[in-house]
Amino acid sequence: MKAFEGWFTTFLAVANRLEGRLDQAGTLAETALRIATEASSIVAVGWAQLSLGRTAEARHDLPAATAWLDAALTTFTRSHSRYECGRTHMVLGRVWWARGEVETARRHLAAAHELFRESSVPNYCARVRRLAADCGILLEGESPS
């Protein structure tokens, strides 16, 4: 049951972040990470790390966001969670673009797009293309408008 507690605590952290309650979101995500780690639930650990990264991004703490998102990507890679890796690459692309590192952002967005394409998730492929376009980044096979 602890693994589920970690997951649902992460969901609550996400809801708080979306409502702008960033301090509460951070506290809940830290709690979720502790619970998921104790339960040895690797995917729940990744979700908590992703939540911490997105909360740091919302706070405009881009170095912390990068660190948490890199940790989440490592965790999801270890657990072979390709969809979650794609989602994390997408957020990393946005964070690196905000940090002024366009080539790093492009690499993450390209990786996200490829993972979603291989996994047949067209709605997320479209989301990555829109994000890349918003950042002025061309993905492989695209031409300037």
N, C-alpha and C positions, 0 to 999 in steps of 0.2 A: 504494500500500500504506500510505502514511502516514495517510490518512484512516481506514483500518481500525484502524491502531494507536491513533489517537486514540479511536475508539469503544470498542475493547476495553480500553483503559486506563481509560476512564470506567466501564465495567462492573466492572472490578476495584475502582475507587474506591467504587462503590455497594455492592459486596459487603463491603468493609471497613467502610463506614458501618453497614450492617445488622448487622455483627458487633460494633459498638461500638468499632472501632479508628479513632477520629475523626482522630487525627493522620496516620495512614497514608492514610486516605480523602482528607483535604485535600491531602496531598502528591501523591497519584496524580491527583486531579482537576486540580490546577495543571499537572501534567505533561501530562495529556490536553488541557487547554486550549492549552498551548503547541504541542503536536504538531498539533492540529486547526487552529489558526490558521495555522501554517506550511504546512499542506496545503490551506488555503483550503476546508476542509470545513465549511460554515456550520452544518449540522445537528449535526455532531459538536462544534462550538464551543458550540452551545446546550446539548447534553447535558452537557458539562463544566461550563458555567455553572450549570445546574440542579443538578448534583451538588455543586458548591461551595456553592450556596444551601442545599441540604438538609443538608449537613454543618454549615454555620454554624447552621442551625436546631437541629440535634441538640446543638450546643454551647451553645445558648441565647443565641447572639450574633445577636439579632433584627435590629439595624441592618445587619450584614453579610449576613445571610440575605436581607433585603429588597433590598439593592443587587445581589447576585448573581442573585436571581430576576427582578428588573426587567430586568437585562441579558439573561438567558435569554429572557424574554418578547419583548424587542425583537428578538433574534436569530431566534427562531422565527416571529415576525410577518413579518420580512423574507424568510424562506425559505418562507412560506405553509404552515407546518407546523401546521395547525389542531388536530390531536390533541395535539401537544406544547404548543401554546398553552393548551389546556384543562387539561392536567396542571399546567402552571406556574401558571395562575390558581388552581387548586385549592390548591396549596401556599401561594401568596401569601395566599389567603383565611385559611388556618390561621395563618400568621405574623402577618397584620394583626390577627386576632382575639386572638392572644397578646399583641400590643402594645396591646390595649385600644381599637383603632380598628374598632368593630363595623360602621360604615357602609362603610368601605373594604373590610373583609372580605366583607360582603354583596355588594358590587359585583363583587369577584373571583369569588366562588362563583357568582353569577348568570351571569357571563360564561363560566365553566367549564361550567356546566349547559347553557347555550345552545349552546356549541360542540359538546358531546357529543351533545346532542339533534339538532342539524343534521347531525352526522356519523353518526347512528344507532349510538351506542355506549351501549346501555342500561345495561350494568353500571357504567360510569363515571357515568352520570346518577344511578344509585342511590347510588354512593359519595359524590357531591357532596351529594345530599339528606341522607344520613346525617351527613356532616360538618357541614352547615348545622344540622341538628337538634341535634347534639352541642354546637354553639356557641350554640344558642338563636336561630338566624337563620331567618327565613321567606324562602323564595324566592318569586318571583312565581307566583301561581296556587295557592299552598299556604295552608291555613288552620291556625290553632293547634289543637293536639290537645286 
